[in-house]
Amino acid sequence: MITTKSISAIREQVRAWRIKGETVAFVPTMGNLHLGHLTLIKEARLRADHVIASIFVNPMQFGQNEDLDAYPRTLADDQTALIEAGAELLFTPTPAIIYPKGLDAQTLVEVPLISDQLCGESRPGHFRGVATIVCKLFNIVQPDIAVFGQKDFQQLLVIKTMVEDLSMPIEIVGVETIRETSGLAMSSRNGYLTAAQKQQAAVLKQTLDNMAAELSRGKQLGEVIEAAETAITAAGFKNDYLDIRHAKTFSKAQSSDRELVILVAAYMGDTRLIDNLIVKLP
């Protein structure tokens, strides 16, 4: 696997593959890779001739008092894991390469409406940072396919909307959330949890499963949310949001909707965890 910080090197390699009529899949990450990330690499291998990954801890998507400086950086281990998973090219730019004029002078990409809700409301500017870096990485790599995890459901929807609205010729693929044996969604931030907190945090997935079961029985949306909020709080979480949305439009769920997504964000200690569950009702 080739590792480079050079934009021109990425473009030169992609151009060489394209001349031979070969396709490229791309998996952007912030590093500190776990099995969830590597599942994305393996999915990308199934869908294209070549796989490029990137590791960039994007300062634009971190707000004040968030963990930018503390975010774990494990490049050597990540390189080993990516080689084993089948990535051929790794892009590891610095902030100076990505934002040469600085963050304040950077052109921004913003996806309206979706970006202002839930995680966007809790973390103002977060999805502007996500859309901007993903757009820039897409322009650098110019992949045929890009692969993301469904754990960040709202992020995935923001990216899909951006690609559609800006007429980017890229297929966006979402991959089902990979979980620990307890059911906790795999995340780089799980490393901040103690062993006891990890066990407590498994209640998030259990709560989502219970909500799905109650919805399938026809229980009212408001009642399902209220009971789940009580369960999460009782498990030691500080709730950020818990909501049920239409899985396609992201609008507030109505009793007549059949395709739903339950979304949750909650703090276990100082660590903010997110999860979601797609529910299709009969």
N, C-alpha and C positions, 0 to 999 in steps of 0.2 A: 504494500500500500504506500502510495506517495502522500506525504504530508507537506502542505505548502501554505504560506501566508499570502502568496502572490495572486492577485486577480487575473493578471495576464496569463499566468501558468494554468489556471483553471480554464480560461477561455481557449487557450491553445490546445489543451488535451481534449476538451469537448469538441472543438472544431475537427480534430483528427478522427475522433469517433464518428462524427457526423458524415465526414467524407466517405467513410466505409458503410454508411447507411445504418449505423447502429444507434440504439436508443439509450437514453440516460434517465435514471431515477435519482431523486435527491431527498435526503433526510436531514433537515436542519435540526440541530440540538444546541443545548447550552452545556453539554458535557456532563461529567459525573454520571456516566452511563450505567444503566441497570438493564435487567432483562426486557423491560418494556421497550427501551430504545433499540435493543438488538433485535427484537421481534419486528420492528419497523424496517431495519436493514434487510432482514431475511425476506420480508414481504416485497421490498423494493427489488431484490434479486429475482423474484419470480416474475416481475412485471417489466423488466428492462434488461438490456445487454450489459449495462454498466451502472454501478452505484457510487454516488458521491455523498459524503456526509460533511457536515460542518459543525464546528464547535465554536460558539461565540457567546459569551455572557454579555447580553445586550443591556448596556446601562440605560437606554432610553425607556425600557419597559419596567424599570424599578422605580418606585416612588420614594419619597422621603421616609426615613425610618424603616426601610425595607432592607433585605439582607444581601445587597450587591457585594459588599466587601467580604462578607462571610460566606458567600455562595461557594460551595466546594469546587475546586479545580484539580482534576486528577488526570492530566493529559496522558501520561505514560500508560496508566492502566486502561484508559479509554482507547488508546491506539491499539493495544493488544487485543482488546475485546472487539474492536471494529475489524481488525484483520481476520479474526476467527469467524466473525459473522459474514464476511465476504465483501466489505467495502474496498474499493480500489483507489479512491482518492479522498483525502481529508483536507478540508479548507479550515484553517485556524487563524483568521485575521485578528488584528488588534483593533481597539477602538479608533486609533489614529488612522488606520487603513479604511475602516468603514465610515467614519465620520471625520474626514480630514479638516473640515471647517469648524468642527465642534458641534455639540448638540444644538446650541442655540441658533446656528445658521443652517441647520440641516433641513432640506425639503421634507415635508411630512406627508404621510398617507393616512387617511382616516376613513373608516367605514362607519357611516352614521347609524344611529338608532340602536343597532345591535351592540355597539361598543359602549353605550352609555348605561347599560343595565347590569344588574347582578355584579359580576366581578368588575365590570367597568365602573359601576357606581362606587364600589368599595375601594377601587384602586384607580382614581382619575388619571387619565393619560396612558394607562397600561396598554390598552389595545391599539392606541395610536403608535406606541413603540413597537408592538408586535407587527402591525401591518406595515410599518415603515421598514423594519429590518427584513421581514419576509419578502416584501416587494424588491428590496435592494438585492437580497441573495438570489431571488429568482432572475433578476436581470444579469447578475454575474454568472450564474451557473447555466441558465436557460435550459432547464430540464424538460423532458417530455412528461414526466410524472413526479409528483412530490407526495411523500407519505408522512402522515401525522397520526398521533394517537387520539382516540376518542375520549380519553380521560379529561382532556381540556376541550370539552364539547363546545363551549362558547367560542374559544379561540379557533377551533376548526371551522365553525360557521362563519366567523369573521374572515378567515382566509378564503374560504370558498366564495363568499360574497365579493371580496376584493377581486379575485381572479375572474369571476363572471362580469363584474361591473367594468373592469379595465380590459376586458377581452384578451386575457392572457391565454396563450395556447398550451395550457398545462392541465393535466388531469390530476385532481386532488383526491387522494385515497385516504380514508379514515380506517384505522385498525382498532379492533376491540381492546378495551383496557386489560392490561395484564396485572394480575393481583398476587399478593402474597398468600400463603396457605390460610391465613386468618380471614382473607377476603379484602384486606386493606389494599387500595389501589397503589401500585408501585409508583414511587416518586422520589426524586433526589432529596426532597425535604424530609422524607421519612428518616433520613440519617440524623436529624436533629432530635428524634424521639428517643426516650429511654425504652428499655424492654417493656416496662409496665405500661407506659403510654401507648406503645404499639398495640398491646393487647386491648387497651381501652378503645383505641381508634378503630378497631375492627367493627365497633358498633355502627359506624357510618354505613357500611355496606349492608349490615343486618337491617338497619332502619330503612334503607332504600328498598330492600326486598320486601319488607313488611308493607311499605307504602304501595308497592306494585300489587301485592296481593289484595290489599284493601280496595284499591281502585278497580281491580278485576271483579270484586264482589259488588261493585256499584256504590261504594261509599262516597259521600260528597267530598269534593276537592278540599274545601276549607277544613273539614274535620280531619282529613288524612294529614294535612300539613300541621295542624295544631298538635295532634298526637305525636307526630314525629319530632317536632321541636321539643316537646316535653321529654321524649326519650333521649335525644341528643344531649340536652342539658343535664339530665340525670346521670349520663355516662361521663360527665366531667368536661364536656366541650363548652366553649363560649361560641354561640351561634353567630355567624356572619349573615348568611341567608340560606333559606330553604324554600324552593319554589317548584312549581310544576308548569311547564311551558309546552306549547305545540312544538313538536320535534322538527318540523319543516320551517315554520314561519318565525319561531321564537316568541310569538305573541303569548299573552297570558292564556293558560289553558281554560277552555270552556267545558261544561259537562257533556257537550255533544262531540268533543274531539276524541278521535280514536288513536292517533299517533302522538304520544306524549314523551317528554323527557323530564325526569326529576333531577334537579340540580341542587347541590349543597356545597357550602363553604363554611368551615368552622375551625376554631382554634383549639388545639390541644397544647396547653401551656402557651408558649410563644410561637408555636408552629402552626401556620395556616394550611389546612388540607382541603382539597376539593375532590368531589366525586360526582358521578351522575349515573343514571340508569334509564335506558330507553324502554318504554312500555308501549306495547301495541295491544289495544283492547279489541275484543270481538265486536 
